[in-house]
Amino acid sequence: MVSFKEFQGLDLRVGKVLSVENIPNADKLYKLSVDMGEKKITLVAGLRPYYKPEEMKGKKIIVVTNLDHVTLKGVTSEGMLLAAQEGNKVSLLTVDKDVKPGSKIS
């Protein structure tokens, strides 16, 4: 179990997907440029089997921003987007109203 205090330690924010690129030699990975309000970050996401780049561009997604950075296939990921999965179906978590990139999830 995760304590409430541990959960509060996560920094969840709204990010707007600016661009989506294939990562060479990685069948499942995309490199995303994401507007987080005060800065832009790079995310690596295993969404190629589920989304076309044009389906993701412009979406406002939920991002965990305070994770340790990790390098995958030579690309450093500066956070993690959230998605739901049921079998072979994957759905990005998004916001239902127009909020600014960088808005805190609470």
N, C-alpha and C positions, 0 to 999 in steps of 0.2 A: 504494500500500500504506500502511496505517496501522501505525505502530510500536507495539510492546507498551506503551511508555511513554505514547504518545498515548491508547491504549485505556484505560489505567489512569486517565487524567484524566476519564473519564466517570463520573458519579455515578448509578448505576442503583439504584433502590429499588422496593420493593413499595408500591403505593398501593391503597386501597380506594375504589371508585367509590361516592360518596354520593348523587349525583343526576345526571340527564341531562336537558338541555333543548334544544329546537330553537333555532337562532339564526335570527331573522327574516331573510328575503331571502337565505338561504343553503341551497340544496337539499341539500347534502351534509354540512353542519357541525352538530355538537353542541357544547354547552358542558357540560363535566363538572366537578363539584365532587369533589375527590379528597382523602381523608384520607391524609396522609403521615406520620402518627405525631405529631410535635411541632407540625405545622401543617397547614392545609388549603390546597390550591392549586386554581387553575382551569386546565383544559386545553381546547383547542379541537381537535376531532378530526373528520376527514372520514369518518365511519362510518355516516351515515344510510342509505346504500343497502344496508348490510350487517347492521346491528343495529337492533332496536327498543330504546327506552330501558329497558324492563323486563328485557331480556336482559343489559344491562350493569350495572345497579344491583346493588351488593353484590359484584361481581367484584373479585378482587385481581389487579391488573395490574402490569406492569413499566413504570416511568417513568424517562426520562432527566431528572434534576432540575436539572442545571447548564448548560442551554442558555440563550442569550440569549432574553429574553422577546420575543414577537412579537404584534402586534395584528392580528386577522383579523375583519372585519365588526364592528369596534368592541369586540371582546372580547379581552382580553390573555391569551395562553396562557403559562403559567409552566413549561412543560416539554413533553415529548413521550412519548406512550405508544408501546409497541412492538407491532407486529402483523405476522403473516406474510400474504403474498398470493400466490395461485396463480390466475391468470386472474381470474375474477369472484368467487372465494372469498377471504374475508378472515377471519383468526382472531387474536383478541387473545392475546398472550403472557401467561400466568397462572402462578401457582405451584401445585404439586400437593399441598402440605401447608399446614396452617393456621399461617401466620406473621403476625406483627404488621405493620400498616402502618408504613412507615419502615425496615423491615429492608433492609439493604444487600445488593445482588447482587454476588457476588464470583466 
